[in-house]
């Protein structure tokens, strides 16, 4: 094989191609930023500036005073599990691995399933331990389901040395979101003394951060400097645009499956940790099955009205393409058949009024995800 400077020509050509691709993408970003971003929507700016199929690192840091928005999440509740056996106790209940949050102030995503392998609750787990002798974990969940979740997990307590306390009224839960097209690249931080948790959202890289303070510290200067206070509805619109499910409205308890709800894509599953409730069916489906339906973002051409959760989404030839879950403004979520997502779609409300709708493949889905024909994830 011919060599150039000790490097085979076949590898040298790939190296040059990579350099050329990188230079082209960088030039396109500069041109977009200079000439076009004032006239195109933020979502399209993000596609132009950060194309999904590049290998560039998309880790982003933002100027907190200019770039970010802070959304208090009144729809979210929390409780803590504290005690010597707290980690082992949660390990047998949730889909993630508690070893992922061994470090204090870390966060992870998880689901709690029933014995039939269906989703009961979606959770964000935070390590708020003050010392290694007494581990303590804060569990964020849907506010309307907090009491029932606490009641359910207490059934499995048995003789475990743990305390379970509802913290919904004692903490302030917030989401900190960056803009779609950041103009500055400064690091974002909050002093540890001013908050319980300030961590990157563990579900999707670059979606934003989770901020948890005590109820008394929610208006401190260090927190207010993170960005402009914004309505919670704007957070849900952004979340639906990205195709991220959250809470009982998006994930009806006992009525949806974790893999169809993008549990793996959202970094919420560990298939090496051992047994947990609902593990057998989930693992078997993951290793041997094919996922032909997935939760995906919905984009409505006109503002939807009077559409009930579970309403059929159909193609123009009246073939079922999916099920509607929920929406805010022009954006929502639906459980879609992957083989039908490229067709013309419509959904009818309770008054039989038709609303054209479309869906897109979220850019944070991994490249090895199955295609529209439902090919198995590799």
C-alpha positions, 0 to 999 in steps of 0.5 A: 500500500502506498504511503505518504509521510508514513500514513496510508493514502486511503487513511490520508484521503479520509483525513483530508475529507474530514478536514474539508467537511469540517471547514465547510460546516464552519463556513456555513455557520459563519455565513448563517450567523452573518447573513441569515439568522435575522430572517429565519425562525430559531428552530431552522437556525439551529438546524442550519448551524448544528446539523444532526449528522455531523460529528462535531461536539455540540456541548454548549456554554452560555452567557447566563445574563443574556442567553438563558431563560428560567422557568419555575416548574409548578407542574413538578413535585419532589420527595426524598429517600434518605437513609443507609439503604436508600440506594439499594432500595431505589436500585430495585425499583427504577430502570436506571442504575443508582451507580450513575448518581454516586457523586453528590449533586449528580442527576439521572433520568429513570422510569418506574414500571409496573409488573407488566412492563408498562410505565407508571412514572417518569423520574429525575433522580438527584443525589443531595447527600450531605455525607456518604454515611447517610445517602439522600436522593431527591426524586422529581416527578409529576406533581399530581402523582407525587402522593400516589408514587410515595404510597406505591414505593412504601409498599416495597420498603419492608425493613429497609432503613430509609425515610421517605418525605414529600418535599414538594412544598419545601423546594423550588424546581426550575428549568434553565433553558439556553436559546436556540442560537446562542450568541455568547459562550460563557460558562453557567454556574450557581454557587453550591451554597445557593442551591441543592442541585444545578445540573445538566438535564440528564435526558438530552444533551444541550436541552438545558439545566435543572435547578433546585433550591429551597423554597426560601432561596428561589429568588437569590441574586445568583439564581436570578442572574442565570437568565430572564424569568419566563412562563412554564408554558414556554418550557413545555413548548420547547420540550414538545419541539424537541420531542421530550415527554414528561409527566402523566399527560405525556406518559399515561400511567399503566398505558404506555411502554418504556421503549416506545417512550424513548427511555433508552434514547433519554439515557434512562435505562441500564440493561446490565444492573440486574432485576427491577420491577418490569425488567424482564419484558423491557429487556426482552423487547430491547434485545429481541424485539422491534420498536415500530412506534415511538413518541415524536414531536407534532407540529400543527399548521393551525392551533389545535382545539378540543382534541382529546388525548388518545385521538387517532392521527391518520394518513390521507388515505385514512390509515392509522398513523399514531395517537395524540398525547398532548400539545401546547400551542402549535407543538405537541407529542404523539405516539407515531408509527414509524412507517407512516411518519413521512405521509400527509397526516391529519387529526380530527377533534371532538367537533370533527374538525380536521387539523393537518399535522406533521412530525419530524425525527428529533435531532437528538435521536442517535444515528443508529436508531431504526428507520421508518420501517422499524429496523431493529436498533443496533 
